[in-house]
Amino acid sequence: KVRLDYRDVMVALAEESFFKPCFDWHQSRGMIYGCDHGGRGQDIVEFGDYFRAQRWMNGTGNDQPGLASSLIQTKVNSSIVHLYNRARVWLEGYHSSGWGTSSEQVADATFRNFAQGHTLLTLHGLYYSTHGGWWEWAPPCNHFRMPYWAHMGEFLKCVERLSYVLSQGDHRCDVAILYPVAAMEAGLDGETAKNTAFRAAEELYRHGIDLDFMDFESLDRATIVGKELRVSGERYRALVLPSMRAVRWSTLQKAAEFQRAGGLVVIAGAAPEASDRAGRDDADLNALVRHLTTRVAKPEELPALISHAFTPDFAVGASVQAAPYFAHRQLGSRDLFMVYGLPKDSECSFRATGAVELWDPWTGRTRPLPVLEQTAQITRLALPLTEKEPQLIIFSPGKAELASASPNKPAALIPVEGDWDFELKPTLDNRFGDFHWPPTPTMIGAEVRQLEYTEGDHTNGPWQKVTCSFGPQFIKSASLPASTGVSAP
């Protein structure tokens, strides 16, 4: 209890003194403020309580280095945005993916991250200069230095459309996982609670069950309507307590109330044994915990339990082996699902009905999407696009069009015969001296940048990769104090 109370005061003072004033300053000027912090949501007690501190960002988010799409980082930050009605989920991409990063890779990483919850893209770096090719930080620079720059306009317009539409309405998912800050604060096996929470999220999402992480204050202010836990436009059907030996007293009270109303409350792993009400050995706490009877020993048991508790919001056919990236938002009378990463013709079911359309973020065009079946609650259809295309599937009031029974025609095969010629087209713009020094008003062609070499027998190695350069260097600022002992070159 002392530890939890102390943390409450510490985090409240940090909010009052720094995080909230920063938020108010940017909010009053119509600006979106985000920052990529060290833990990116995985260090749950960063700043005392990552969730409470980062709710004061207008665009809570994180970087995804190396073209990654970390589910946990994205879900923590997107959950903060959902529960506190912030403007955007900010994606900084993509730290240190390298100069060889292609436009295809940038598009793929962006679509993966947007399907998981991001809604605003900042490409990681724009260099003023690389000083003759020897200076760089977290390359690449995804701008005019890249050979695909002339075509970036189409991609950025596509991202704008995705950013806009995925920021409208309310996010929809069935499961809330309590962000296990209290267990870490109390010093009661917090690492186990954190690992259980993150493993639970990964298992659920891999099985097509979306989720949010929830802080104890959002749970406290949530209302119970029917069998749903509602807060900030979100509607949850299940609440997971991830092996939290310590919780807030208000958490247990709301969990018990939710279960009595017919909601699903699951304790995954260890059950609560202490709270901020009276610490440990609390008879009232123990009585509440005994009423929470749905238990699983490990996170891997959650998908089956939740799938049988109610009709899933989204499901992939048993014959499909790939794991999907997906999101669901309710836009007034419409339901929007984004699906990415599944092969063409993958059979999926959606807990939504009505007329179905496919929206194309590349062009802004829409077209009707026939379905295989539609009941009073579920629509089943075959995905019309490939795993590398973002699929925006929209359900609107109306009647669905049924797909014809005729099989899809196989793709035509065009044989490629004979010899081929090719040439390397110069694409490196050296007007600012980025590749050679001094600057030259010409395009530079292909050059060797990295080598693999061995000093021994070339058949055995060991091989080492090196970058062609002048070795470690730095530029001395004219303002550098003489007392540093560094002299000008």
Salt bridges, closest charged atoms under 4 A:
ASP5 OD2 - LYS1 NZ 2.98
ASP8 OD1 - ARG52 NH1 2.91
ASP8 OD2 - ARG248 NH1 2.89
GLU15 OE1 - ARG52 NH2 3.29
GLU15 OE2 - ARG55 NH2 2.68
ASP24 OD2 - LYS20 NZ 2.91
ASP36 OD1 - ARG40 NE 2.77
ASP63 OD2 - HIS124 NE2 3.76
GLU92 OE2 - HIS124 NE2 3.50
ASP108 OD2 - ARG112 NE 3.09
ASP108 OD1 - LYS388 NZ 3.22
GLU136 OE1 - ARG449 NH2 2.70
GLU160 OE1 - LYS157 NZ 3.18
ASP174 OD1 - ARG237 NE 3.81
ASP174 OD1 - ARG351 NH2 2.83
GLU185 OE1 - ARG248 NH2 2.65
GLU191 OE1 - LYS194 NZ 3.40
GLU203 OE1 - ARG206 NH2 2.89
ASP210 OD1 - LYS75 NZ 2.69
ASP210 OD2 - HIS171 NE2 3.08
ASP212 OD1 - HIS82 ND1 3.09
ASP212 OD2 - HIS171 ND1 3.36
GLU217 OE1 - ARG52 NE 3.87
GLU217 OE1 - ARG55 NH1 2.67
GLU228 OE1 - ARG230 NH2 2.82
GLU234 OE2 - HIS82 ND1 3.92
GLU234 OE1 - HIS171 ND1 3.25
GLU273 OE2 - ARG245 NH2 3.00
ASP276 OD2 - ARG248 NH1 3.89
ASP282 OD1 - ARG277 NH2 2.81
ASP284 OD2 - ARG277 NH2 3.00
GLU300 OE1 - ARG199 NH2 2.99
ASP313 OD2 - HIS328 ND1 2.80
ASP313 OD1 - ARG351 NH2 3.58
ASP335 OD1 - HIS328 NE2 2.70
GLU347 OE2 - ARG380 NH1 2.90
GLU373 OE1 - ARG380 NE 3.17
ASP429 OD2 - ARG431 NH2 2.50
ASP434 OD2 - ARG145 NE 2.82
GLU447 OE2 - HIS436 NE2 2.79
ASP457 OD1 - HIS458 ND1 3.83
